[in-house]
Amino acid sequence: MQNTKLAPQEQILPIVLGFWQARALAVATELGLPDLLAERPLRVDELARRTQTNASALFRLLRALESIGIFTQASPGVFSNTATSDCLRKDVSGSQWPTVVHCLAKGSGPFEGWDELEYAVKTGGPSVEKVLGYDFWELLGRNAQASAAMNGAMRSASVAMTPVVTAAYKWSQFAVIADIGGGIGTQLVSILDASPASKGILFDKPHLRAESISHDRMEAISGDFFESVPTGADAYLLRFILHDWADAAAAAILESLRRAMKPAARLIVVESVIPEGPAFNFGKWTDLQMLVCIGGRERTETEYRALFSGAGFDLQEVVSTDSPLSLLVAKPV
């Protein structure tokens, strides 16, 4: 976030520094330094031996990261974890290893996409495809670590977001709730647990159905939401789906839902809604992440209203949450 108290010339260097810090964090995480320091402090030469790095260069990396609260020296040249570096271990609850590797490590996709941001800006297409020669989804199929990091990053975000979305709306008013593209069912199960009289339909691709959470009031159905979705639900939930797609594809998904919905049913889309105006908003940056990786986009309320209208929906309300997400509630027309 820009510090407007700085002179204009002074505002640039912190942005450059942020890039340096991000790459240093990524390299330390990929080397597994937080895991190596899980049990006890270690001398830098021992860390270098275990990571097959140059001891002097590794010390300089650790010293720089120490200056921003990541790692600390128990004694000169002997490093240990801080609370921040500790959460970069792979095996801890709430680990941020997947998020760092997904967003900042080479080979995971987003790094390559951001590196070719200029291509995306010039063409409007995902720069990941320009670098790799195939799309982001194929990368996940080819690269097990990239897939694990992406899935872990999404689940890490979901831990914080899921209860917030559940608490933000009166889901119990719906007898049957269909979560379209709902993954393993984390959000739907949370909603059902909070709405004892409601039943759920979890709809996603077959391999995710096989991994879905079990719930006695939830039926898992597999399919392709571009072709058709289950009929008969009273509410249709789309969380983190539409931002993956450009307008034409997003409209096709909405039209598929519209064909399945009863007149009284409701569409509830959970996404970041970019506010109008120049203020900082996290969604303005995830919007660029969508651009470079998969050609998707975050949208403003005005843009969502137009998208919904073109697919046969009327946007009725936008419900804010205690998170970057909002609930856009629409009815078929």
C-alpha positions as CSV (number, residue, x, y, z in Angstrom):
1,M,0.0,0.0,0.0
2,Q,1.4,3.4,-1.0
3,N,2.6,5.7,1.8
4,T,1.3,9.1,0.8
5,K,3.3,10.8,3.5
6,L,6.4,10.2,1.5
7,A,7.5,12.5,-1.2
8,P,6.7,11.3,-4.7
9,Q,10.3,10.3,-5.4
10,E,10.5,8.5,-2.1
11,Q,7.4,6.3,-2.9
12,I,9.1,4.3,-5.6
13,L,12.0,2.7,-3.7
14,P,9.7,0.8,-1.2
15,I,7.9,-0.7,-4.2
16,V,11.2,-1.9,-5.6
17,L,12.2,-3.1,-2.2
18,G,9.0,-5.1,-2.0
19,F,10.0,-7.1,-5.1
20,W,13.4,-7.8,-3.6
21,Q,11.8,-8.9,-0.3
22,A,9.3,-11.1,-2.0
23,R,11.9,-13.0,-4.0
24,A,14.1,-13.4,-0.9
25,L,11.2,-14.8,1.0
26,A,10.4,-17.2,-1.9
27,V,13.9,-18.6,-2.1
28,A,14.2,-19.1,1.6
29,T,10.9,-20.9,1.6
30,E,11.8,-23.1,-1.4
31,L,15.1,-24.0,0.3
32,G,13.1,-25.3,3.2
33,L,14.9,-23.1,5.8
34,P,11.9,-22.7,8.1
35,D,11.6,-26.5,8.3
36,L,15.3,-27.0,8.9
37,L,15.0,-24.6,11.8
38,A,11.9,-26.2,13.3
39,E,13.7,-28.1,16.1
40,R,16.6,-25.8,17.0
41,P,18.8,-23.0,15.9
42,L,21.5,-23.9,13.3
43,R,24.7,-22.3,12.2
44,V,24.7,-20.9,8.7
45,D,27.4,-23.2,7.5
46,E,25.2,-26.2,8.6
47,L,22.2,-24.7,6.8
48,A,24.3,-24.2,3.7
49,R,25.5,-27.8,3.8
50,R,21.9,-29.1,4.1
51,T,20.6,-26.8,1.3
52,Q,23.7,-27.1,-0.9
53,T,24.1,-23.4,-1.0
54,N,27.0,-21.0,-0.5
55,A,27.4,-20.2,3.2
56,S,28.4,-16.6,2.7
57,A,25.5,-15.9,0.3
58,L,23.0,-17.7,2.5
59,F,24.1,-15.6,5.5
60,R,23.4,-12.5,3.5
61,L,20.0,-13.7,2.5
62,L,19.1,-14.6,6.1
63,R,20.5,-11.3,7.4
64,A,18.3,-9.4,5.0
65,L,15.2,-11.4,5.9
66,E,16.0,-11.0,9.7
67,S,15.8,-7.2,9.2
68,I,12.1,-7.6,8.3
69,G,11.2,-10.1,11.1
70,I,11.7,-13.3,9.2
71,F,14.4,-15.4,11.0
72,T,16.5,-14.2,13.9
73,Q,20.1,-14.8,15.1
74,A,20.2,-16.6,18.4
75,S,23.9,-15.8,18.4
76,P,26.2,-14.5,15.6
77,G,25.8,-16.7,12.5
78,V,23.3,-19.0,14.3
79,F,19.8,-18.6,13.0
80,S,16.4,-19.6,14.4
81,N,12.8,-19.2,13.4
82,T,10.6,-16.3,14.3
83,A,6.8,-16.6,14.6
84,T,6.7,-15.4,11.0
85,S,9.2,-17.8,9.5
86,D,7.6,-20.6,11.6
87,C,4.4,-20.3,9.7
88,L,6.3,-21.0,6.5
89,R,6.9,-24.6,7.6
90,K,5.1,-27.1,5.5
91,D,3.6,-29.1,8.3
92,V,2.2,-26.5,10.7
93,S,-1.5,-25.5,11.0
94,G,-2.2,-22.5,8.9
95,S,1.1,-22.9,6.9
96,Q,1.8,-20.1,4.4
97,W,4.2,-22.3,2.5
98,P,1.6,-23.0,-0.3
99,T,0.8,-19.3,-0.7
100,V,4.4,-18.2,-1.0
101,V,5.3,-21.0,-3.4
102,H,2.2,-20.5,-5.5
103,C,2.5,-16.8,-5.8
104,L,6.3,-16.2,-5.8
105,A,8.2,-19.3,-6.8
106,K,9.4,-20.1,-10.3
107,G,7.6,-22.8,-12.0
108,S,4.2,-22.3,-10.3
109,G,2.7,-20.1,-13.0
110,P,2.0,-16.8,-11.4
111,F,5.7,-15.8,-11.2
112,E,6.1,-16.5,-15.0
113,G,2.8,-14.6,-15.6
114,W,3.9,-11.5,-13.7
115,D,7.3,-11.6,-15.3
116,E,5.6,-11.2,-18.7
117,L,2.9,-8.7,-17.5
118,E,3.7,-6.4,-20.4
119,Y,2.5,-9.2,-22.8
120,A,-0.8,-9.4,-20.9
121,V,-1.3,-5.7,-20.9
122,K,-0.6,-5.5,-24.7
123,T,-2.8,-8.4,-25.7
124,G,-5.4,-8.8,-22.9
125,G,-4.5,-12.5,-22.8
126,P,-2.8,-14.6,-20.0
127,S,0.9,-14.2,-20.1
128,V,1.4,-17.7,-18.5
129,E,0.4,-19.2,-21.9
130,K,2.9,-17.1,-23.7
131,V,5.7,-18.3,-21.4
132,L,4.8,-22.0,-21.2
133,G,3.0,-22.6,-24.5
134,Y,0.0,-24.0,-22.7
135,D,-2.5,-22.7,-20.1
136,F,-2.4,-22.5,-16.4
137,W,-4.7,-25.5,-15.8
138,E,-2.5,-27.7,-17.9
139,L,0.5,-26.6,-15.9
140,L,-1.2,-27.8,-12.7
141,G,-1.8,-31.2,-14.4
142,R,1.9,-31.4,-15.4
143,N,3.5,-30.0,-12.2
144,A,2.6,-31.7,-8.9
145,Q,4.3,-29.1,-6.7
146,A,2.5,-26.3,-8.6
147,S,-0.8,-28.0,-8.1
148,A,-0.2,-28.7,-4.5
149,A,0.9,-25.2,-3.8
150,M,-2.2,-23.7,-5.6
151,N,-4.6,-26.0,-3.9
152,G,-3.0,-25.3,-0.5
153,A,-3.1,-21.6,-1.1
154,M,-6.8,-21.7,-1.9
155,R,-7.5,-23.8,1.1
156,S,-5.5,-21.5,3.3
157,A,-7.5,-18.6,2.1
158,S,-10.7,-20.6,2.6
159,V,-10.0,-21.2,6.3
160,A,-10.4,-17.5,6.9
161,M,-13.1,-16.8,4.3
162,T,-15.5,-19.7,4.8
163,P,-16.9,-18.8,8.2
164,V,-17.2,-15.2,7.2
165,V,-19.3,-16.0,4.1
166,T,-21.5,-18.3,6.2
167,A,-22.1,-15.6,8.8
168,A,-22.8,-12.9,6.3
169,Y,-26.2,-14.2,5.0
170,K,-29.4,-16.0,6.2
171,W,-28.8,-19.2,4.3
172,S,-31.4,-21.0,6.4
173,Q,-34.2,-19.4,4.3
174,F,-33.3,-21.9,1.5
175,A,-34.5,-25.5,1.6
176,V,-31.9,-26.6,-0.9
177,I,-28.6,-24.9,-1.6
178,A,-26.5,-25.9,-4.7
179,D,-22.8,-25.0,-4.5
180,I,-21.7,-24.8,-8.2
181,G,-18.0,-25.4,-8.6
182,G,-17.8,-26.0,-4.9
183,G,-14.6,-28.0,-4.8
184,I,-14.5,-30.5,-1.9
185,G,-17.5,-28.8,-0.2
186,T,-15.8,-26.7,2.5
187,Q,-18.2,-23.7,2.1
188,L,-21.3,-25.7,1.6
189,V,-20.7,-27.9,4.7
190,S,-20.1,-24.8,6.8
191,I,-23.4,-23.4,5.6
192,L,-25.3,-26.6,6.2
193,D,-23.8,-26.9,9.7
194,A,-25.2,-23.4,10.4
195,S,-28.6,-24.2,8.7
196,P,-29.9,-27.5,10.2
197,A,-33.1,-27.6,8.1
198,S,-31.3,-27.0,4.7
199,K,-30.0,-29.6,2.3
200,G,-27.1,-29.2,-0.1
201,I,-26.0,-30.1,-3.6
202,L,-22.2,-30.0,-4.2
203,F,-21.5,-29.8,-7.9
204,D,-18.0,-30.0,-9.5
205,K,-15.8,-32.1,-11.6
206,P,-15.6,-35.9,-11.0
207,H,-12.1,-35.9,-9.3
208,L,-13.2,-33.3,-6.8
209,R,-16.4,-35.2,-6.1
210,A,-14.3,-38.2,-5.1
211,E,-12.4,-36.0,-2.6
212,S,-15.5,-34.2,-1.2
213,I,-16.3,-33.9,2.5
214,S,-19.0,-36.2,3.7
215,H,-22.2,-34.7,5.1
216,D,-25.5,-36.4,5.7
217,R,-27.5,-33.5,4.2
218,M,-25.3,-33.0,1.1
219,E,-25.4,-34.8,-2.2
220,A,-22.3,-34.7,-4.4
221,I,-22.9,-34.5,-8.2
222,S,-20.3,-34.3,-10.9
223,G,-20.5,-32.4,-14.2
224,D,-19.5,-29.4,-16.2
225,F,-21.1,-26.1,-15.3
226,F,-20.7,-24.8,-18.9
227,E,-23.1,-27.5,-20.1
228,S,-25.7,-27.9,-17.3
229,V,-26.1,-27.8,-13.5
230,P,-28.6,-29.6,-11.2
231,T,-32.1,-28.3,-11.2
232,G,-34.5,-27.8,-8.3
233,A,-32.3,-25.8,-5.8
234,D,-33.6,-22.7,-4.0
235,A,-30.2,-21.0,-4.0
236,Y,-27.2,-21.4,-6.3
237,L,-23.9,-20.4,-4.9
238,L,-20.8,-19.5,-7.0
239,R,-17.8,-18.8,-4.8
240,F,-14.5,-17.8,-6.5
241,I,-15.7,-19.0,-9.9
242,L,-16.6,-16.0,-12.1
243,H,-13.3,-14.2,-11.5
244,D,-11.6,-17.1,-13.2
245,W,-13.2,-16.2,-16.5
246,A,-13.4,-13.4,-19.0
247,D,-16.9,-12.0,-19.6
248,A,-18.0,-14.3,-22.4
249,A,-17.2,-17.5,-20.5
250,A,-18.6,-16.0,-17.2
251,A,-21.8,-15.2,-19.0
252,A,-22.0,-18.8,-20.3
253,I,-21.7,-20.1,-16.8
254,L,-24.5,-17.8,-15.6
255,E,-26.7,-18.7,-18.5
256,S,-26.3,-22.4,-17.6
257,L,-27.4,-21.7,-14.1
258,R,-30.3,-19.5,-15.4
259,R,-31.7,-22.5,-17.4
260,A,-31.7,-24.7,-14.3
261,M,-33.2,-22.2,-11.8
262,K,-36.8,-21.9,-10.6
263,P,-38.3,-18.4,-10.9
264,A,-38.1,-18.0,-7.1
265,A,-34.6,-19.3,-6.8
266,R,-31.7,-17.0,-6.0
267,L,-28.1,-16.7,-7.3
268,I,-25.5,-15.8,-4.8
269,V,-22.0,-15.0,-6.1
270,V,-19.1,-14.6,-3.7
271,E,-16.3,-12.6,-5.1
272,S,-14.2,-9.5,-4.5
273,V,-16.1,-6.4,-5.7
274,I,-13.7,-3.7,-6.8
275,P,-14.9,-0.3,-5.5
276,E,-15.0,2.7,-7.7
277,G,-12.3,5.4,-7.1
278,P,-8.5,5.4,-6.7
279,A,-8.2,4.0,-3.1
280,F,-6.1,0.9,-2.5
281,N,-8.1,-2.4,-2.8
282,F,-6.7,-5.9,-2.7
283,G,-9.1,-6.9,-5.5
284,K,-7.3,-4.5,-7.9
285,W,-4.2,-6.6,-7.5
286,T,-5.9,-10.0,-7.6
287,D,-7.4,-8.7,-10.8
288,L,-4.0,-8.6,-12.3
289,Q,-3.2,-12.0,-11.0
290,M,-6.3,-13.3,-12.8
291,L,-5.2,-11.5,-16.0
292,V,-1.7,-12.9,-16.2
293,C,-2.5,-16.4,-15.1
294,I,-5.8,-17.4,-16.7
295,G,-7.3,-14.4,-18.4
296,G,-10.0,-13.9,-15.8
297,R,-10.9,-10.7,-13.9
298,E,-12.3,-9.1,-10.8
299,R,-15.2,-6.7,-11.4
300,T,-16.9,-3.7,-10.0
301,E,-20.6,-3.7,-9.0
302,T,-21.5,-1.9,-12.2
303,E,-19.7,-4.6,-14.2
304,Y,-21.4,-7.4,-12.3
305,R,-24.7,-5.8,-12.8
306,A,-24.2,-5.7,-16.6
307,L,-22.8,-9.3,-16.6
308,F,-25.9,-10.5,-14.7
309,S,-28.3,-8.6,-16.8
310,G,-26.9,-10.0,-20.0
311,A,-27.3,-13.6,-18.6
312,G,-30.9,-13.1,-17.4
313,F,-30.5,-12.0,-13.8
314,D,-31.3,-8.8,-11.9
315,L,-28.8,-7.9,-9.2
316,Q,-30.8,-7.2,-6.0
317,E,-28.2,-6.5,-3.3
318,V,-24.5,-6.6,-2.5
319,V,-23.7,-7.8,1.0
320,S,-20.3,-7.0,2.4
321,T,-18.5,-9.3,4.8
322,D,-15.7,-9.0,7.3
323,S,-13.3,-9.9,4.6
324,P,-12.3,-8.7,1.0
325,L,-15.3,-10.7,-0.3
326,S,-18.9,-9.6,-1.0
327,L,-22.1,-11.6,-1.7
328,L,-23.9,-10.5,-4.9
329,V,-27.5,-11.7,-4.7
330,A,-29.5,-11.8,-7.9
331,K,-32.8,-13.2,-9.1
332,P,-33.7,-14.7,-12.5
333,V,-35.8,-12.4,-14.8
